[in-house]
Amino acid sequence: MALNLDKNLKLYYSISEVARMFGLNESTLRYWEQEFPYLKPKTKGPSKVRQYSEKDIEQIRLIHNLVKVRGFKLAAAKKIISNNRTGADKTAEVLERLMAIKDELTAMKRQIDLLV
């Protein structure tokens, strides 16, 4: 059996790691935990250190897309997620892919400009 090197081996991420992933403050993540009841990272020890799983990060990615990227207010984001969770997930995924393609095309254009 071959070792799968592509698989993410990390099970949990700290709040500071997740905040860096999305360019957010840690306080924003803590606030979102209060506002979105399904966003519940695992806590560890008496200090209640937050441990975010891949599922938690997907939840944050969706909230981030709605609130920070698309500009919805928190109440509107909650409503969108509760009314059409699948559609919101798909929209966030498509938007993320389009942004990645845009970044690749921009990099290609820079390379072409250097050649000309």
N, C-alpha and C positions, 0 to 999 in steps of 0.2 A: 504494500500500500504506500503510495507516494505522499510525501508531506505537502500539504497545501500552503504554499508561501503567500498566496494572495489573501488569505483569510485574516481578518483583523484579530489579533490574539488578545487584545486588551478588552476585558469585560466591563470595567467601570472607569469613568473619567471624573476628575475632581471638578468642582465648580469653576475654578480658575481656568482649567483647560477648556471647558465648554464655553466659558465667556470669551476666551480668545478665539475659538472657532468661529464665533458669530460676530465678533467685534462689539461685545456688550459688556456692561458692568456686571459684576456679581450681584449687586443689589437688584438689577433688572430681572435676573433669573429668579431670585428669591421672591420678588414681587409677582412674577408670572406664576410661580407655584401657588400663591394665594388666590390668584384670579382664575386659573385654569385647574379645576380639581383633578383632572386625569394626569396632570404633570406631577408625579410623586417620585422623586429620586429616593433611592435607598439611603437610610442614615445609619451611621456606624458609631458605636461608642457613646459615652455620656456627653461628649461635645457635639454629637449629632452631625458629624462630618458627612456632607452629601456625596453620594456616589451615583453618577448618571450612567445608565445603561444605553445601549444603542437605541432601544425603544424610546427612552426619554429624549435622546438627542433628535430623533425623528419628530417627536412632538414639538420640541423647541424649533426645529427647522420649519415646521408648518406655521407656528405662531410668528416666528421671525419674518417669514415670507409675507404673511398677511399684515402684520403691524409695521415692520420696518421697511420692507421692500415696496409693498403695495399701498401703504399709508392708511390702513384701516384703523379705527379706534378699537380699543380692547373689547368694548361691548359688541361692536360689529363683527370682530374676529370670532368671539365666542358664538355668536349667532350663526355665522357661516359654518363653523366647525360642527355645531350641534345639528344644523339642518341638513348639511350635505358633506359629511366627513370625507367620503370617497372622492367626490369632486374637488374638494379643497386640497386633498393629498395629491391628486393627479395634476391640478393646476400648479401647485408648488413644484412638483417634480419637473414639469415641462418648462416652467420659468427658469429653474436652476440649470437645466440642460441648455436652454437658449443662451443664458448668460455665459456658460462655459464655452459654447460655440463662438459667441461674440469675442470672448477673450482670445481664443485661438486664432480667429480671423484677424484681430488687431495685431497679434504677434506676427502673423504671416505678412501682413501689410508692412510692418516695420522692417522685416527682413527683405522684402522686395524693394522697399524704398532705399535700403542700404546698397542694393545691387545696382540700382539705376543711377 
